[in-house]
Amino acid sequence: MSNNNIILHKNDLPESFTLKGKSIAIDTETMGLNLHRDRLCLLQLKDESNTVHLIQFARKNYKAPNLIKILANKEIEKIFHYARFDLTAIYIYLGVLCENIFCTKIASKLVRTYTDRHGLQELVRQLLQIEIKKQHQLSDWGAENLSDDQKNYAATDVLYLHQLKEILTNMLVREDRLALAESCFRFLPAKTILDILGWLDEKDIFQH
């Protein structure tokens, strides 16, 4: 992806930011996978234009009113891959429990039952015939200055989500599972709270 289509912002979107369309693709980068320990470092956002916005947070500074306003807007659809993790990071660090969600990982698991490979890299390869590189997945996202490779990697994580959502939605309709998927998506905010309150590693509350 061209660096001209990647814009890095410090701590928040500018007040002049205007959303293109009514849906956004979102991803996050953190210091690790334990969100009570490993802080949110970066949030990637792509609207229906070809530009990706990277919001880099300074340590302990998560006052981002312009970004939060968009995330809290229930009229804006938010597209994630593995929404469960990103929703939790956003809620813990930005205080927003996002609604109106589409998760490409959940959608894939509901319709691509012929495979157990539902990672973003595999989805992009299978559904879009595009190869993406994941070598910067394990990276120091807390660095003050991100490298061009890090910025490109982060942008790639949201670049194709709108296209994947369209394809997966068509597959859900074809297999008569769209309503089921939408029910799963509506449950994700509650799942976020359950995870934060400690049921992440506990016995499934839906079991006996």
SULKA-V218336 format. One line per field, one symbol per residue. phi: phi as a letter, one per 20 degrees, with the letter a starting at -180 (. if undefined). psi: psi as a letter, one per 20 degrees, with the letter a starting at -180 (. if undefined). A space follows every 50 residues. Layout:
phi->???
psi->???
//
This chain:
phi->.fffeddedemafffffcfencbcecbcccfadefeddffdbcdcceeee dddddeefgmdcecgfffgffefffefddcdmggffffffffedmddfcm dcdfffgfffdefebddcffgfffffedlcedecfefebefeffdeffff fffffffdfdffffgffffffffgelcffffffffffggffgfgffeoeg defgfeff
psi->ppiijpppqohrqqhipppoakqqpqrqprhaioiihoqphqppppbjaj ppppoppqpjnknmhgghgghioiippppromhgghhggggghikpnqrm qpohgggghhhliiqjojrgghghgghilppqqkijgnqniiqhoqrhgg gggghhiihjhgggggghghhgghjljghgghggghighhhgggghijjg jrqpiir.
//
